[in-house]
Amino acid sequence: MKRSAELAPLSREHHVALEVSLRLRKATASDADEVRARFLRFYEDEAREHFSAEEEFLLPAFARHVAPDDADIVRVLVEHVELRRRAADVARGIAGPSDLHALGHLLHDHVRHEERTLFPRIEAALDDEELAVLGEQLHSECAAQPPSSSPG
């Protein structure tokens, strides 16, 4: 399914997150330091703002149409907390290859859930005007961020 133009900025960021998650899942003892550094650049440059945009604009817009404790809203918020915790562990240097693998799986599954389940539900729930307002907010937020860094 083609993503709406309004949610496209988040989907483009998801593409980068999936590339990072693949590197995390394939991390070895010999490249773990490089993979950690790449993840931290991604987290600082993109993921923090991405999570904030979803929490500030996307989820509240959706919560006008579903209960605020909707399972998909709760899942996204809980996973954001867990991803932040794991990012803090990586930054503190306490994440070995198995931790990087788990982080990669979590990031991958999180992105896939948003793309395959949450975003289609949001696109179906919001009317054209609401989606346009959300799109303007997301485009403004994404335009204020630095350009995506390459996964390498």
C-alpha positions as CSV (number, residue, x, y, z in Angstrom):
1,M,0.0,0.0,0.0
2,K,1.3,3.4,-0.9
3,R,1.8,5.7,2.1
4,S,-0.1,9.0,2.1
5,A,2.0,12.1,1.3
6,E,1.2,13.4,4.8
7,L,2.9,10.5,6.6
8,A,5.7,10.1,4.0
9,P,8.3,12.0,6.1
10,L,7.9,9.5,8.9
11,S,8.1,6.6,6.4
12,R,11.3,8.0,4.8
13,E,12.8,8.1,8.3
14,H,11.6,4.5,8.9
15,H,13.6,3.4,5.9
16,V,16.8,4.7,7.5
17,A,15.8,3.0,10.8
18,L,15.4,-0.3,9.1
19,E,18.9,0.0,7.6
20,V,20.2,0.7,11.1
21,S,18.2,-2.2,12.6
22,L,19.8,-4.6,10.0
23,R,23.3,-3.5,11.0
24,L,22.4,-4.0,14.7
25,R,21.0,-7.4,14.1
26,K,24.2,-8.5,12.2
27,A,26.6,-6.9,14.7
28,T,29.6,-9.1,15.6
29,A,32.3,-8.7,18.3
30,S,34.6,-7.3,15.7
31,D,32.3,-4.6,14.4
32,A,30.3,-3.9,17.5
33,D,32.0,-0.6,18.3
34,E,31.3,0.7,14.8
35,V,27.7,-0.5,14.9
36,R,27.2,1.2,18.3
37,A,28.6,4.5,17.0
38,R,26.4,4.4,13.9
39,F,23.3,3.6,16.0
40,L,24.1,6.5,18.4
41,R,24.5,8.9,15.5
42,F,21.1,7.7,14.1
43,Y,19.5,8.0,17.5
44,E,20.8,11.5,18.2
45,D,20.4,12.9,14.6
46,E,17.0,11.3,13.8
47,A,15.3,8.9,16.2
48,R,14.8,11.3,19.1
49,E,13.0,13.9,16.9
50,H,11.1,11.2,15.1
51,F,9.7,9.8,18.4
52,S,8.9,13.3,19.6
53,A,7.0,14.0,16.3
54,E,5.0,10.8,16.6
55,E,4.2,11.5,20.3
56,E,3.4,15.2,19.8
57,F,1.4,15.1,16.6
58,L,0.7,11.6,15.2
59,L,-0.6,9.8,18.2
60,P,-2.8,12.7,19.5
61,A,-4.4,13.1,16.1
62,F,-5.2,9.4,16.1
63,A,-6.4,9.5,19.7
64,R,-9.3,11.8,18.6
65,H,-10.7,8.7,16.8
66,V,-9.8,5.9,19.2
67,A,-9.4,5.5,22.9
68,P,-6.1,6.9,24.2
69,D,-5.4,3.5,25.6
70,D,-5.8,1.9,22.1
71,A,-3.4,-1.1,21.9
72,D,-1.5,0.4,19.0
73,I,-1.0,3.7,20.8
74,V,0.2,2.0,23.9
75,R,2.5,-0.3,22.0
76,V,4.2,2.6,20.2
77,L,4.7,4.6,23.4
78,V,6.0,1.6,25.4
79,E,8.4,0.7,22.6
80,H,9.6,4.3,22.4
81,V,10.4,4.0,26.1
82,E,12.2,0.7,25.6
83,L,14.2,2.1,22.6
84,R,15.2,5.1,24.6
85,R,16.4,2.9,27.5
86,R,18.4,0.7,25.1
87,A,19.9,3.7,23.5
88,A,21.0,4.9,26.9
89,D,22.6,1.5,27.5
90,V,24.5,1.8,24.2
91,A,25.6,5.3,25.0
92,R,26.9,4.1,28.5
93,G,28.8,1.3,26.7
94,I,27.0,-1.5,28.4
95,A,25.5,-3.1,25.2
96,G,27.3,-6.1,23.9
97,P,26.6,-7.8,20.5
98,S,23.6,-9.7,21.9
99,D,22.1,-6.4,23.3
100,L,22.7,-4.9,19.8
101,H,20.9,-7.8,18.2
102,A,17.9,-7.4,20.6
103,L,17.9,-3.6,19.9
104,G,17.9,-4.3,16.2
105,H,15.0,-6.7,16.4
106,L,13.0,-4.3,18.6
107,L,13.7,-1.4,16.2
108,H,12.8,-3.5,13.1
109,D,9.6,-4.8,14.7
110,H,8.6,-1.3,15.9
111,V,9.0,0.2,12.4
112,R,7.2,-2.6,10.7
113,H,4.3,-2.3,13.2
114,E,3.9,1.4,12.5
115,E,4.1,0.9,8.8
116,R,1.9,-2.1,8.5
117,T,-0.7,-1.5,11.3
118,L,-0.6,1.9,12.8
119,F,-0.2,4.2,9.8
120,P,-2.9,2.5,7.8
121,R,-5.3,2.8,10.7
122,I,-4.4,6.5,11.0
123,E,-4.9,7.1,7.3
124,A,-8.3,5.4,7.5
125,A,-9.4,7.2,10.7
126,L,-8.5,10.8,9.9
127,D,-10.5,12.8,7.4
128,D,-8.7,14.7,4.6
129,E,-8.6,17.9,6.5
130,E,-7.2,16.3,9.7
131,L,-4.6,14.4,7.6
132,A,-3.6,17.6,5.9
133,V,-3.1,19.4,9.2
134,L,-1.1,16.4,10.5
135,G,1.0,16.4,7.3
136,E,1.8,20.1,7.7
137,Q,2.9,19.5,11.3
138,L,5.1,16.6,10.3
139,H,6.6,18.3,7.2
140,S,7.4,21.3,9.4
141,E,9.0,19.1,12.1
142,C,11.0,17.1,9.6
143,A,12.1,20.2,7.7
144,A,13.5,21.6,11.0
145,Q,15.7,18.5,11.3
146,P,19.1,18.0,9.7
147,P,19.1,15.9,6.6
148,S,19.2,12.1,7.1
149,S,22.6,10.7,7.6
150,S,23.6,7.7,5.6
151,P,23.4,4.3,7.4
152,G,27.1,3.6,6.6
